[in-house]
Amino acid sequence: MKIVHAQTVLTEDQLEALKKKTKEPSTKDALSTAVQHYLECEYTEMSDEMWTHKLEKVVQKKQQKSIN
């Protein structure tokens, strides 16, 4: 596996929000967690299939709420 060093520019507020959301104390770990999530997350694929899947989940949740 080849490893590369990547950089980006963020505001301090963005970085703090990312650390809080990922529950990671370090910048490196927060960025790594965020990138890994983005690559694995089914909702980052902007396709018709993704929207269909997302809408199906919303409908399922609404149906469960109406049953309870």
N, C-alpha and C positions, 0 to 999 in steps of 0.2 A: 504494500500500500504506500503510495506517495503522499506525503503530508506537505501542505503549503501554508504559509503565513498569510492571513488576510486581514485587512483593516477597513474600518468605516468611521464616519464622523457622526456622532450623536450628541444631542444636548445632554446636559447633566440630568435634567428632568426625565428624558427618555431612558437614559441608562438606569436611573433609580427605579423607574416604573418597571423596566424589564427585570431588574434584580428582584423586585418585590413579586412580580407575577410568576417568575420562574422559581422563586424561593431559593435563589442561589446568592451567596454573599459576594462572590468575586465577579468581576467583569467577564473574565475568560469563561467561567462556568456558565454564567447567564447567557452569554452569546452562543456558546456551544449547545446548551439546552434548547434555546430558541430555534436555532438552525436545524437541529435534529428533529424537533417537533414539526417545523414547517415542511421538512422533507417527507415525513411520515404521515402527516395529517391529510385525511381524505378531502378536507374542505379547501385545500390550497390548489387543487386541480380545477381550473375554471372551465368546466365542460358541461354539456347538457346532462350527462350521466351524474355528475357531482350534484347538480341542482335537484335532479330527480330524487337522488338518495337523501339529500337534506330535507326536501319536502315530505318524503315518506316518514322520516323520523318525527317531524313536526306533527303530522297527522296522527301518528301512533301516540305521541304524548298527549295530544288533545283527546283522543279516544280514551286513554287510560284515566285522564282527569274526569271525564264525563261519567265513567263507570264508577269511580270512587265517589 
